[in-house]
Amino acid sequence: MNDDLVHRPAPRGKRLLAFFFDYLLIVAYFLVLAAVSLGLTAVVNPPPISSPYVFDLIAFVTTVLPVILYFTLAEGGGRQATWGKRRVGIQVTAVDHKPLTYRQSFIRSLIKFAPWQIAHTSLFHIPGWPWAFETIGAASLVGLVVAQGLALLYILCLLFTPTGRTPYDWLAGTMVVARQKNELPTMEHET
């Protein structure tokens, strides 16, 4: 099989469509999480959480971390692709076209979703958030600007660099490539 065909950068439209499909899974998970949370709250009636650190920890453990782990395990696994990427025929590889290691996949996912966690942390440290906030402190404002700036940088790099590689791809040593329809990767993984 022609190595150049297998490892050409994935079309940007396919990458965006793949993320849309994966986002559908994320939303479905959040709906289940919300239903379970509401059910538990109705039964247990826990005391209100006032600490922004506790809010942030709960948000990280129940939302951000599971998504990071989903992307890490799916892209670091034998198929090198999430459900969305598989649907559109793309995968993640190391820049040397070797199989992605779980370490690379974790670094990629951690950096990819860092803006989300930065935004959570910033929001939870706004006094009164989310129901009755009054002023946004300087640290929260800076965090929100950084989170939005990183997300914008990711999108701009995806759309306007020749290979579509984003900062999380550069830092993890990865790239997203088109996969041949009949290609079944045979991968050996390092941990």
HELIX and SHEET records of a PDB file:
HELIX    1   1 ASP A    3  VAL A    6  1                                   4    
HELIX    2   2 ARG A   12  VAL A   44  1                                  33    
HELIX    3   3 PRO A   52  ALA A   59  1                                   8    
HELIX    4   4 PHE A   60  VAL A   64  3                                   5    
HELIX    5   5 LEU A   65  GLY A   76  1                                  12    
HELIX    6   6 TRP A   83  VAL A   88  1                                   6    
HELIX    7   7 TYR A  102  LYS A  112  1                                  11    
HELIX    8   8 ALA A  114  PHE A  124  1                                  11    
HELIX    9   9 ALA A  138  PHE A  160  1                                  23    
HELIX   10  10 PRO A  167  ALA A  172  1                                   6    
SHEET    1   A 2 ILE A  90  ALA A  94  0                                        
SHEET    2   A 2 THR A 174  ALA A 178 -1                                        
END                                                                             
